[in-house]
Amino acid sequence: TVPLTAPDLTAPSAPTAQIDAAGLTVTGTGEIGATVTVRDATGATLGNALVNGQGGYSIILSGPQIDRQALTVIQTDPANNLSPATALTAPDRTPPATPVASIDPTGTTVSGTGEPGAIVAIRDASGATLVTATVDGQSSYSATLPTPLIDREPLTVVQIDAAGNVSPAAALTAPDLTIPAAPTAQIDAT
C-alpha cells in the first residue's frame, strides 16, 4: 500500500499584528511556515516575512506608515491557503497643518479653522497658553481671551491633534486700541 496524505485545504487563522510607534515594523504571531504580508488600503504590498519556528514574525515595511493609514495583514500557509485579514491602523505621527486664526477688532476673541477634534492653544509671546478651544466637526473654533489684548501684543496659535502632534504656529498681533498718553508741550517765551 502507498500512504496517502490528504491535501491541506484549511485556511490558517488570522495572524496577530501590531505596528511600532515609528510606523516601520509590524510584528505578531501566525502559523509556523506561513508567509505574512502587510498591505496598504490599495492592496499594495508593504512587506512580508515567514513565520518562524516559535510562531512569530517581524516585517520591516517598505516605508513608514505614520498617518493613521488602514493596513491589512494576512498569512498564506505553504499550501497557498489564505487567512482572514487582520486590520491594523498605522500610528499618527503627522502634525496637523498650521491653523487659520484671526483676532477680533476688540482683542477679545480668537477664531479660525483647524483639524476637527484638535485642541487649539492661543499663546502669548512667552509661550504661555492663554486659552484653549476644541475644533468642531465643521473645522471651526472660537476662544475668548481671559483679558482683552489691545496693545499690539504678539500671539501664536497652534493645534494639537488627538495623538499629541503639534502644528506649526500661526502668528497674530492684537489690535492697537490703547489711547496714547497726552502729549506734553511747552511754550517758548521768546
Salt bridges, closest charged atoms under 4 A:
ASP92 OD2 - ARG68 NH1 2.51
